[in-house]
Amino acid sequence: MLDDKLDAKKASARVRAFIRDVNLFFGIIPWGRDQRSCCLFLSQALRGNAKVWYDEWSLSQTQLTVESILENLRIRFAPQILSVEQEAHQKLADKSFYMRTGENVPAYHARLEALFQDIPDIHPREKLFWFQQGLSGVLQPKCAADEKGRPFTSYDDLVRHASGEEARILAERRFRSGVRSNAIAMQDVDGDDAMEASDGEPPAKRVRAHAPQA
């Protein structure tokens, strides 16, 4: 069982030993050449952050193989010198690509596209999955399905939808802000009127009396 609750150096050695041992294990058991059985075994053999990583990573894969699981496990938890493509995969796996505070959809999309450029064989469905995963907490539920309530199948359609939803959210915020500003202004005017009414009319000016002249 693999649980990566170790420091980086020990975790790296543990992962490499785990990969070696499961390959030996699959070589001696009767079902060791059955991909589905081996993949299921691996999914249950992971613990802690390794299990969390596997669950999220496997959802983005169209086909699982023992080789792909072990290779990506090594890349994620026991890296040596990573290639540009491996670094891009690792950024996706560790969620460092997620939308940042104050970042808008076009900026997020451009940053993610730059990351995708480092993965030559990335599938459009993978792009869709990662783009959706990295959206902000406000946008994510609004981009779970299209206007007809159907899951998105087009990456480009999802990007356009997210941009439109962001524009609507910003417009609503500006509208609410304007309404609040107007309400505060009206309260100030009403307060000034009330003060003038309570004060009453200003006192009449006194006229100094002069002695009559002969």
Secondary structure by P-SEA (a helix, b strand, c coil): cccccccaaaaaaaaaaaaaaaaaaaacccccccaaaaaaaaaaaccaaaaaaaaaaaaacccccaaaaaaaaaaacccccccaaaaaaaaaaaccccccccccaaaaaaaaaaaaaacccccaaaaaaaaaaaccccccccccccccccccccaaaaaaaaaaaaaaaaaaaaaaaaaaaaaaaaaaaaaaaaaaaaacccccbbbbbbcccc
